[in-house]
């Protein structure tokens, strides 16, 4: 459909579009969402005007059901999503507001939730967010006071009419918000120690109130298929939207270089992109057709919609939708065989289906073999001795009901009655030990037992306490070259057959008032998050 004909078809007006929530929950409509990347500077800047014009044009297209607006993408300062969003909802266009934890603490995020609900924004995509990469007069410091899991829990509580923080436990309730909460999952990972924690965290997000899921950018139809099959396997029944980022040669090179956390373009896909970029149109037709094929695959697999992203103009979106609509009903199966850009030795939870090249429903046999008692004994040989010692110490000293816990509690109670002198002495001894063994940052609300005795304060750039972020690349943190602590924790726990339970616990929210106090005493005296949970 040409731009003029699309506008002529809109005599009914964009204000008659149905809401994103209604389409997903009450209809079988295959929804199309478009991501809008906000600009730098005031909206009247050239780049700001360009995004606004695109947004308004897309709002008039009957085939675009929701517009999704980013929150400081890539860790850069950008204009607030509300500027675009307010204009769009005034035109009857439903929007999805991204909300990440990198720039806001929990109070600001809660305030932001009330603001969005009051201003008429209905849909929120909760994310931990990319680590900041820029800032005024130097690199900005990431906040990460809470993560995406805790954010979902907080907003779910707000939807239930949570009591104010100073009024917890009272009968007073607040007027509930009605935010439609979404979350992101990234199973486009190479190693088991990355993929499985992503699935575990997906389960946690659903438990904490996620009502729709968008997967991360990827170009492997088998991984797309596996996500839906895994969710069915776990009994997760909520709409999932497939991410379709429209590549170009420049974007392919950027993704391939690892500069965008969690987004992977393989060597083969990069080579294909470079080859197509040499054509007279610089590969434009190829890349738009590739996106249209991904849309067809998503619909054929059973996704509830697509989430289109990329540096595109309005006619490009029209062309993608037109191409996708023109495919035959079974064409997606051939496209799925074609778009299979996985990494060497990439882990899949299910065995392959030899006929389709997608996933079967049979669990990966090698994975099952790795979980046998014999395999676990082998894995224990590679587990650090320090971890084994920490497990033993925790089970005999910090596990409530043990003699060690009773002794620790008595010592802590005595220190608390004795005043600051004894407390400082014991805290100093504890901190000295934990600096050497864990690079402790003295948060006072320790998550070492939650993450296989790896410290999120010192060893995770985003202080993720409820599972890994989506930004790892082949097991490495998106910030620097260190191993992801959640990948390491998975391997440690798997040796004891406990990896599947790594997130089967209440949500961890660090209590900031405990910083600089004894985490041991806080555990014994039931002041930390373990006791609250």
C-alpha positions as CSV (number, residue, x, y, z in Angstrom):
1,X,0.0,0.0,0.0
2,X,1.5,3.4,-1.0
3,X,1.7,6.2,1.5
4,X,-1.1,8.2,-0.2
5,X,-3.4,5.1,-0.4
6,X,-2.7,4.3,3.2
7,X,-3.8,7.8,4.2
8,X,-6.9,7.6,2.0
9,X,-7.8,4.4,3.7
10,X,-7.8,6.2,7.0
11,X,-11.0,8.1,6.7
12,X,-12.0,6.2,9.9
13,X,-9.1,7.8,11.7
14,X,-6.3,6.5,13.8
15,X,-8.3,7.1,17.0
16,X,-10.4,4.1,16.2
17,X,-7.5,1.7,16.6
18,X,-8.0,-0.9,19.3
19,X,-5.7,-1.0,22.3
20,X,-2.6,-3.1,22.4
21,X,-3.8,-4.9,25.5
22,X,-7.2,-5.7,23.9
23,X,-5.6,-7.0,20.8
24,X,-3.4,-9.4,22.7
25,X,-5.8,-10.5,25.3
26,X,-9.2,-10.5,23.5
27,X,-8.4,-11.2,19.9
28,X,-6.3,-13.4,17.7
29,X,-4.9,-10.5,15.7
30,X,-1.3,-10.8,14.6
31,X,-0.1,-7.4,16.0
32,X,2.6,-5.2,14.4
33,X,4.6,-3.0,16.7
34,X,7.3,-0.5,15.6
35,X,10.1,0.7,17.8
36,X,10.8,4.4,17.8
37,X,14.3,5.5,18.9
38,X,14.1,8.9,20.5
39,X,16.5,11.7,19.5
40,X,19.0,13.9,21.2
41,X,18.2,17.5,22.0
42,X,14.9,19.3,22.0
43,X,12.1,17.9,19.8
44,X,12.4,20.9,17.4
45,X,15.9,19.8,16.4
46,X,16.1,18.3,12.9
47,X,16.4,14.7,14.2
48,X,13.6,15.2,16.7
49,X,11.3,16.6,13.9
50,X,12.2,13.6,11.8
51,X,11.2,11.1,14.5
52,X,8.0,12.9,15.2
53,X,7.0,13.0,11.6
54,X,7.7,9.3,11.2
55,X,5.7,8.5,14.4
56,X,2.7,10.5,13.2
57,X,2.7,8.8,9.8
58,X,2.9,5.4,11.4
59,X,0.1,6.3,13.8
60,X,-2.1,6.7,10.7
61,X,-1.3,3.3,9.3
62,X,-4.1,0.8,10.0
63,X,-1.6,-2.1,10.0
64,X,0.6,-0.6,12.8
65,X,-1.0,-1.5,16.1
66,X,1.4,-0.1,18.7
67,X,4.5,2.2,18.7
68,X,7.2,1.4,21.2
69,X,9.3,4.2,22.5
70,X,12.9,3.7,23.8
71,X,14.3,4.9,27.1
72,X,17.9,6.3,26.7
73,X,18.8,3.5,24.2
74,X,22.4,2.3,24.2
75,X,23.0,4.0,27.5
76,X,23.0,7.5,25.9
77,X,21.0,10.5,27.1
78,X,18.0,11.0,24.7
79,X,14.8,13.0,24.9
80,X,12.1,11.6,27.2
81,X,9.7,9.1,25.6
82,X,6.8,11.1,27.0
83,X,7.4,13.8,24.4
84,X,6.6,11.5,21.5
85,X,4.2,9.4,23.5
86,X,1.9,12.3,24.6
87,X,1.6,13.4,21.0
88,X,0.7,9.9,19.8
89,X,-1.9,9.0,22.5
90,X,-3.6,12.3,21.8
91,X,-4.0,11.0,18.2
92,X,-5.5,7.7,19.4
93,X,-2.3,5.6,18.9
94,X,-1.5,3.2,21.7
95,X,2.2,3.2,22.7
96,X,4.6,1.0,24.7
97,X,6.9,3.0,27.0
98,X,10.3,1.4,27.7
99,X,11.3,1.8,31.3
100,X,14.8,0.7,32.3
101,X,16.6,0.7,35.7
102,X,20.0,2.2,34.5
103,X,19.1,5.8,35.2
104,X,16.6,5.7,38.0
105,X,16.5,4.4,41.6
106,X,13.4,2.6,42.9
107,X,11.7,5.7,44.2
108,X,12.1,7.5,40.8
109,X,10.8,4.3,39.0
110,X,7.8,4.1,41.2
111,X,7.1,7.8,40.7
112,X,7.5,7.3,37.0
113,X,5.0,4.5,37.1
114,X,2.4,6.7,38.7
115,X,3.2,9.5,36.3
116,X,2.7,7.2,33.3
117,X,-0.5,5.8,34.6
118,X,-1.8,9.3,35.4
119,X,-0.9,10.6,31.9
120,X,-2.8,7.8,30.1
121,X,0.1,5.5,29.2
122,X,-1.1,2.0,29.5
123,X,1.8,-0.2,28.4
124,X,5.2,-0.5,30.0
125,X,8.2,-2.6,28.8
126,X,10.3,-3.3,32.0
127,X,14.0,-3.7,31.4
128,X,17.3,-3.5,33.4
129,X,18.8,-1.5,30.5
130,X,22.1,-1.2,28.8
131,X,25.0,0.0,30.8
132,X,25.7,3.8,30.2
133,X,28.2,4.5,27.4
134,X,28.2,8.3,27.5
135,X,27.4,11.2,29.6
136,X,27.8,14.9,30.3
137,X,31.5,15.6,30.9
138,X,32.3,11.9,31.2
139,X,30.7,8.5,31.5
140,X,27.5,8.5,33.5
141,X,27.2,6.1,36.5
142,X,24.6,3.4,36.1
143,X,22.1,3.3,38.9
144,X,20.7,-0.2,38.8
145,X,19.1,0.2,42.3
146,X,16.7,-2.6,41.3
147,X,16.5,-4.8,38.1
148,X,13.8,-5.7,35.7
149,X,12.4,-8.5,37.9
150,X,12.0,-6.2,40.9
151,X,10.6,-3.5,38.7
152,X,7.9,-5.9,37.5
153,X,7.1,-6.9,41.0
154,X,6.9,-3.2,42.1
155,X,4.6,-2.3,39.3
156,X,2.4,-5.4,39.9
157,X,2.1,-4.3,43.5
158,X,1.1,-0.9,42.2
159,X,-1.5,-2.5,40.0
160,X,-2.9,-4.2,43.1
161,X,-2.9,-0.9,45.1
162,X,0.3,-1.2,47.0
163,X,0.4,0.7,50.4
164,X,2.9,3.6,50.5
165,X,6.4,2.6,51.7
166,X,6.0,4.4,55.0
167,X,2.6,2.7,55.6
168,X,3.4,-0.9,55.0
169,X,1.3,-3.3,56.9
170,X,-1.6,-0.9,57.4
171,X,-5.1,-1.4,56.0
172,X,-4.7,1.6,53.8
173,X,-4.5,0.9,50.1
174,X,-3.9,3.2,47.1
175,X,-5.9,3.4,44.0
176,X,-4.5,0.7,41.7
177,X,-2.8,1.5,38.5
178,X,-3.7,-0.5,35.3
179,X,-0.4,-0.9,33.6
180,X,0.0,-3.6,31.0
181,X,3.4,-5.0,31.8
182,X,5.9,-6.5,29.3
183,X,9.3,-8.0,29.6
184,X,12.2,-9.1,27.4
185,X,14.0,-12.4,27.0
186,X,17.1,-13.2,25.1
187,X,17.7,-16.9,24.3
188,X,19.9,-16.0,21.3
189,X,22.9,-17.1,23.3
190,X,25.7,-19.6,22.5
191,X,26.3,-21.5,25.7
192,X,24.0,-23.5,28.0
193,X,25.2,-21.4,31.0
194,X,23.8,-18.3,29.3
195,X,20.6,-19.8,27.7
196,X,19.2,-21.6,30.7
197,X,19.5,-18.7,33.2
198,X,17.7,-16.6,30.6
199,X,14.8,-19.1,30.6
200,X,14.8,-19.2,34.4
201,X,14.7,-15.4,34.6
202,X,11.8,-15.4,32.0
203,X,9.9,-17.6,34.5
204,X,10.7,-15.2,37.3
205,X,9.4,-12.2,35.2
206,X,6.2,-14.0,34.4
207,X,5.8,-14.9,38.1
208,X,6.3,-11.2,39.0
209,X,3.6,-9.9,36.6
210,X,4.8,-9.8,33.0
211,X,1.8,-10.0,30.8
212,X,3.5,-10.1,27.4
213,X,7.0,-10.9,26.2
214,X,9.2,-9.5,23.5
215,X,12.3,-11.5,22.6
216,X,15.7,-10.0,21.8
217,X,17.0,-9.4,18.3
218,X,18.2,-12.6,16.7
219,X,18.5,-14.2,13.2
220,X,18.0,-17.9,14.0
221,X,14.6,-19.3,13.4
222,X,15.3,-22.4,15.4
223,X,16.0,-20.3,18.5
224,X,12.7,-18.4,17.8
225,X,10.9,-21.7,17.6
226,X,12.6,-23.0,20.7
227,X,11.4,-20.1,22.8
228,X,7.8,-20.8,22.1
229,X,8.3,-24.6,22.6
230,X,10.1,-24.0,25.9
231,X,7.3,-21.7,27.2
232,X,4.7,-24.4,26.2
233,X,6.9,-27.0,28.0
234,X,6.8,-24.8,31.2
235,X,3.1,-24.1,30.8
236,X,3.6,-20.3,30.3
237,X,0.5,-19.0,28.5
238,X,1.0,-15.4,27.5
239,X,1.5,-13.6,24.2
240,X,5.1,-13.5,22.8
241,X,6.1,-11.0,20.1
242,X,9.0,-11.7,17.8
243,X,11.8,-9.1,17.4
244,X,12.6,-8.2,13.8
245,X,15.4,-5.7,13.4
246,X,15.9,-4.7,9.8
247,X,19.5,-5.0,9.1
248,X,21.7,-3.0,6.7
249,X,25.5,-3.4,6.1
250,X,26.3,-0.8,8.8
251,X,24.1,-2.3,11.4
252,X,25.3,-5.8,10.6
253,X,28.9,-4.7,11.2
254,X,27.9,-2.9,14.4
255,X,26.1,-6.0,15.8
256,X,28.9,-8.3,14.7
257,X,31.5,-6.1,16.6
258,X,29.6,-6.7,19.8
259,X,28.9,-3.0,20.4
260,X,25.2,-3.6,21.0
261,X,24.8,-5.7,24.2
262,X,23.0,-9.0,23.5
263,X,22.6,-8.5,19.8
264,X,24.5,-11.0,17.6
265,X,25.3,-11.1,13.9
266,X,27.3,-14.2,13.0
267,X,30.2,-14.3,10.6
268,X,28.0,-15.9,7.9
269,X,25.3,-13.3,8.3
270,X,27.8,-10.5,8.2
271,X,29.4,-11.9,5.0
272,X,25.9,-12.2,3.4
273,X,25.1,-8.6,4.4
274,X,28.4,-7.3,3.0
275,X,27.8,-9.1,-0.3
276,X,24.2,-7.7,-0.6
277,X,25.4,-4.2,0.2
278,X,27.4,-4.2,-3.0
279,X,24.3,-4.3,-5.1
280,X,23.1,-1.1,-6.8
281,X,20.5,-0.4,-4.1
282,X,23.0,-1.2,-1.4
283,X,21.0,-4.3,-0.4
284,X,17.9,-2.4,0.5
285,X,15.5,-4.8,-1.2
286,X,17.3,-7.8,0.3
287,X,17.2,-6.5,3.8
288,X,13.5,-5.5,3.6
289,X,12.7,-8.9,2.2
290,X,14.7,-10.6,4.9
291,X,12.6,-8.7,7.5
292,X,9.4,-9.6,5.8
293,X,10.4,-13.3,5.8
294,X,11.1,-13.0,9.5
295,X,7.6,-11.7,10.0
296,X,6.2,-14.6,8.1
297,X,8.3,-17.0,10.2
298,X,7.0,-15.4,13.4
299,X,3.4,-15.8,12.3
300,X,3.9,-19.3,11.1
301,X,5.6,-20.4,14.4
302,X,2.8,-19.0,16.5
303,X,4.1,-15.7,17.8
304,X,1.4,-13.1,18.5
305,X,3.0,-10.4,16.5
306,X,6.2,-8.8,15.4
307,X,8.3,-5.9,16.8
308,X,9.9,-4.0,13.9
309,X,13.1,-2.0,14.5
310,X,15.8,-0.4,12.5
311,X,16.7,2.9,10.9
312,X,13.8,3.0,8.4
313,X,11.6,5.5,6.7
314,X,7.8,5.2,6.4
315,X,7.7,3.6,3.0
316,X,10.1,0.9,4.2
317,X,7.7,-0.3,6.8
318,X,4.9,-0.3,4.2
319,X,7.1,-2.4,1.9
320,X,7.9,-4.9,4.7
321,X,4.2,-5.3,5.5
322,X,3.3,-5.6,1.9
323,X,5.9,-8.2,1.2
324,X,4.9,-10.2,4.2
325,X,1.2,-10.1,3.2
326,X,2.1,-11.4,-0.2
327,X,3.8,-14.6,0.9
328,X,2.0,-18.0,0.6
329,X,0.6,-19.6,3.7
330,X,3.3,-22.2,3.8
331,X,6.3,-20.2,2.5
332,X,7.5,-19.5,6.1
333,X,8.7,-23.0,6.4
334,X,11.2,-22.5,3.6
335,X,12.2,-19.2,5.0
336,X,12.8,-20.8,8.4
337,X,15.3,-23.2,6.9
338,X,17.0,-20.2,5.2
339,X,17.3,-17.9,8.2
340,X,19.3,-20.1,10.5
341,X,22.3,-18.0,11.5
342,X,23.4,-19.7,14.7
343,X,26.8,-19.7,16.3
344,X,29.1,-22.8,16.2
345,X,28.2,-25.3,18.9
346,X,25.3,-23.2,20.0
347,X,23.2,-24.7,22.8
348,X,19.6,-25.6,22.2
349,X,17.2,-26.9,24.9
350,X,15.5,-29.2,22.4
351,X,16.7,-31.7,19.9
352,X,16.4,-30.6,16.2
353,X,13.6,-31.6,14.0
354,X,15.2,-33.2,11.0
355,X,12.4,-32.4,8.7
356,X,11.9,-28.7,9.5
357,X,15.4,-27.7,10.8
358,X,13.5,-26.2,13.8
359,X,13.2,-27.7,17.3
360,X,11.4,-30.8,18.2
361,X,9.8,-31.3,21.6
362,X,12.4,-33.8,22.7
363,X,14.8,-32.3,25.3
364,X,18.4,-32.1,24.3
365,X,19.9,-35.6,25.0
366,X,23.4,-34.3,25.7
367,X,21.9,-31.8,28.2
368,X,20.0,-34.5,30.0
369,X,23.1,-36.7,30.2
370,X,25.0,-33.8,31.7
371,X,22.5,-33.8,34.6
372,X,23.0,-37.4,35.7
373,X,24.6,-38.1,39.1
374,X,27.8,-39.4,37.3
375,X,28.1,-36.2,35.3
376,X,27.5,-34.1,38.4
377,X,30.4,-35.8,40.1
378,X,32.6,-35.0,37.2
379,X,31.5,-31.4,37.3
380,X,32.2,-31.1,41.0
381,X,35.9,-31.6,40.2
382,X,36.0,-28.3,38.3
383,X,34.1,-26.4,41.0
384,X,36.4,-24.1,43.0
385,X,37.4,-25.3,46.5
386,X,36.3,-21.9,47.8
387,X,32.8,-22.6,46.7
388,X,32.7,-25.9,48.4
389,X,34.0,-24.3,51.6
390,X,31.4,-21.5,51.4
391,X,28.6,-24.0,51.0
392,X,29.7,-25.9,54.1
393,X,30.1,-22.7,56.2
394,X,26.7,-21.5,55.1
395,X,25.0,-24.8,55.9
396,X,26.5,-25.0,59.4
397,X,26.6,-21.3,60.4
398,X,24.0,-19.3,58.4
399,X,21.3,-21.8,58.0
400,X,18.6,-21.1,60.6
401,X,18.0,-23.9,63.0
402,X,21.7,-24.9,63.2
403,X,23.9,-24.6,66.2
404,X,26.2,-22.2,64.3
405,X,23.2,-19.9,63.6
406,X,22.2,-19.9,67.3
407,X,25.7,-18.9,68.3
408,X,26.0,-16.2,65.7
409,X,22.6,-14.8,66.7
410,X,23.7,-14.7,70.4
411,X,27.0,-12.9,69.5
412,X,25.1,-10.4,67.3
413,X,22.5,-9.7,70.0
414,X,25.3,-9.2,72.6
415,X,27.2,-6.8,70.2
416,X,24.0,-4.8,69.6
417,X,23.4,-4.4,73.3
418,X,27.1,-3.5,74.0
419,X,27.1,-0.5,71.7
420,X,29.1,0.7,68.7
421,X,32.5,-0.5,69.9
422,X,31.9,-4.2,69.7
423,X,29.8,-3.8,66.6
424,X,32.6,-2.0,64.8
425,X,35.1,-4.5,65.8
426,X,33.1,-7.5,64.6
427,X,32.1,-5.7,61.4
428,X,35.7,-4.8,60.7
429,X,36.7,-8.5,61.1
430,X,33.9,-9.6,58.8
431,X,34.7,-7.0,56.1
432,X,38.4,-7.8,56.1
433,X,37.6,-11.5,55.5
434,X,35.0,-10.7,52.8
435,X,37.2,-8.2,50.9
436,X,39.8,-10.9,50.4
437,X,37.4,-13.7,49.6
438,X,34.7,-11.9,47.7
439,X,35.9,-8.4,46.9
440,X,33.0,-7.3,49.3
441,X,31.6,-3.7,48.9
442,X,30.0,-3.7,52.3
443,X,26.4,-3.5,51.2
444,X,25.1,-5.0,54.4
445,X,22.4,-7.0,52.6
446,X,24.4,-9.9,51.2
447,X,23.4,-11.8,48.1
448,X,26.3,-14.3,48.1
449,X,24.1,-17.2,49.0
450,X,21.7,-16.2,46.2
451,X,24.4,-16.3,43.5
452,X,26.6,-19.3,44.4
453,X,28.9,-17.0,46.5
454,X,29.7,-14.5,43.8
455,X,29.2,-10.8,44.8
456,X,26.9,-8.8,42.5
457,X,28.1,-5.5,44.0
458,X,31.7,-6.0,42.9
459,X,31.5,-8.5,40.1
460,X,28.4,-7.5,38.2
461,X,28.3,-4.1,36.4
462,X,24.6,-3.9,36.8
463,X,24.3,-5.5,40.3
464,X,21.8,-8.0,39.0
465,X,20.4,-10.0,41.9
466,X,17.5,-11.8,40.2
467,X,19.2,-13.4,37.2
468,X,21.4,-12.3,34.4
469,X,20.7,-9.3,32.1
470,X,20.4,-10.0,28.4
471,X,23.7,-8.3,27.4
472,X,26.1,-11.2,27.8
473,X,28.2,-12.2,24.8
474,X,29.4,-15.8,24.8
475,X,29.4,-15.8,28.6
476,X,31.2,-12.5,29.0
477,X,29.8,-9.4,30.7
478,X,28.8,-6.5,28.3
479,X,31.1,-4.3,30.4
480,X,34.8,-5.4,30.1
481,X,35.9,-9.0,29.6
482,X,35.0,-10.7,32.8
483,X,32.8,-13.8,33.0
484,X,29.1,-13.2,33.8
485,X,28.6,-14.1,37.5
486,X,25.3,-15.8,36.6
487,X,26.9,-18.0,34.1
488,X,29.5,-19.0,36.7
489,X,26.8,-19.5,39.3
490,X,24.9,-21.8,36.9
491,X,28.0,-24.0,36.4
492,X,28.6,-24.2,40.2
493,X,25.0,-25.0,41.0
494,X,24.7,-27.6,38.2
495,X,27.4,-29.7,39.8
496,X,25.0,-30.1,42.7
497,X,21.9,-30.5,40.7
498,X,20.6,-27.1,41.9
499,X,20.8,-24.9,38.8
500,X,17.1,-25.2,38.1
501,X,16.2,-23.7,41.4
502,X,18.6,-20.7,41.2
503,X,15.7,-18.3,40.9
504,X,13.0,-20.3,42.7
505,X,13.0,-17.9,45.6
506,X,11.4,-14.5,46.5
507,X,12.5,-11.4,44.6
508,X,15.7,-9.9,46.0
509,X,15.5,-6.2,46.6
510,X,18.6,-4.8,48.4
511,X,17.9,-2.6,51.4
512,X,20.0,0.5,51.0
513,X,19.8,1.5,54.7
514,X,22.0,-1.6,55.6
515,X,25.0,-0.3,53.6
516,X,28.1,-0.1,55.8
517,X,26.7,-2.5,58.5
518,X,27.5,-6.1,59.2
519,X,25.8,-8.4,56.7
520,X,26.5,-11.3,59.1
521,X,24.7,-9.6,62.0
522,X,21.9,-8.5,59.7
523,X,21.4,-12.2,58.7
524,X,21.5,-13.4,62.3
525,X,19.2,-10.6,63.5
526,X,16.8,-11.0,60.5
527,X,17.3,-7.6,59.1
528,X,18.3,-8.4,55.5
529,X,16.3,-9.4,52.5
530,X,16.5,-13.1,53.3
531,X,14.5,-12.5,56.5
532,X,12.0,-10.1,54.9
533,X,11.3,-12.7,52.2
